[in-house]
Amino acid sequence: MPALWDLPDFDAHESVHMFDDPKTGLRAVIAIHSTHLGPAAGGTRFWHYADQQAALTDALRLSRGMSYKNAMAGLAAGGGKAVILADRQYSKPQELLDAFARAVDSLGGRYITAQDVGMSEDDMVTLSKNTRHVAGLPGQGGDPGPYTARGVYLGVKAAAKRALGTDDVRGVHIAIQGVGSVGGGLARYLAADGAKLTLADVNAERATALAAELGAQTVASDSIISVEADIFSPCALGAILTDTSVAGLKIKAVAGGANNQLATSAQGQQLADRGIVYAPDYVINAGGIINVLRHVDNADDAAINARIDTIPGRLHQIWEESEASGDTPAEVADRMAQRLIGR
Ligand code: NAD
């Protein structure tokens, strides 16, 4: 195994903490990428990894992602992430969560945790009994989905302005992949503005019911990405923009809420080469984290909404810098985030 410092994802993490508690079986990594802007904030993932190396790599990669996301959201928070190495059965006894909470607490607030894959709101409540460094507890803002949806809606309008010359989306055709919490909320905002919508979801009933309510069309979930429209809005899975799918896009802009939309950085270039406007995912989908971290500086709903309102401005800044520099919007966003965290 290479030394920690030599791992490609190490990227000058401020610190990486490995916890091993034989009494409870807890094995966890807490990676702190940056505290330049404030305490490192990012969720805890509870996952069964193929090996320890995979767990460490995931923690490092996700932690750097949180640094960038929180910085670009204008939050007084750095970036970090925790992973708990689950067993094959995903058993999660309370003693294990208690031991993890003590691990979080031992960092004295340099790391603030929140919910991620495999962790529930109830788990967050359990953690909060042994550490106060937990964000997104019940009564602290609730479900992030509606806030993410509102930010994505504003970002879609910004993309329309950039690609079509107007942010009035009346009659603009938008294809939405995935109509769950984020995509469904987005569809409702856009329908209220008179946009023409095509919806798809692997849960076909969900898409059909929403389409009936909003007067939209539906297509099969495997063909939404090649629908001829003005804007494609991915709101389901990551890594959907591949060589093949980008080559088949029949739209002028991609703007959606899904995380990690580009399969690799090459697709950022491919979109640019095709003249397709791309809204970097972690910039457009920051509404949820803006809400989850509201207690870091006691922000109220008005302050949260004001922060979400800055998403279109950030996107325009990225697109302008991209045009001036010749770098892709994804590269520009990373560079802006690095500047903000003092790197
Ligand atoms: P969700 O589970 O509520 O909705 C996702 C929807 O996508 C579901 O209806 C699901 O059936 C559908 N889906 C799954 N695979 C699909 C496919 N191949 N084609 C079409 N539809 C498919 O999840 P969500 O909270 O709306 O999150 C959607 C995306 O946004 C995820 O990538 C998530 O990581 C990202 N995101 C969410 C938030 C948030 O606040 N909820 C914040 C940031 C990013």
Boltz pocket constraint, residues with backbone or C-beta under 6 A from the ligand:
constraints:
  - pocket:
      binder: B
      contacts: [[A, 144], [A, 145], [A, 146], [A, 148], [A, 177], [A, 178], [A, 179], [A, 180], [A, 181], [A, 182], [A, 183], [A, 200], [A, 201], [A, 202], [A, 203], [A, 206], [A, 221], [A, 222], [A, 234], [A, 235], [A, 236], [A, 237], [A, 238], [A, 257], [A, 258], [A, 259], [A, 285], [A, 286], [A, 288], [A, 289]]
      max_distance: 6.0
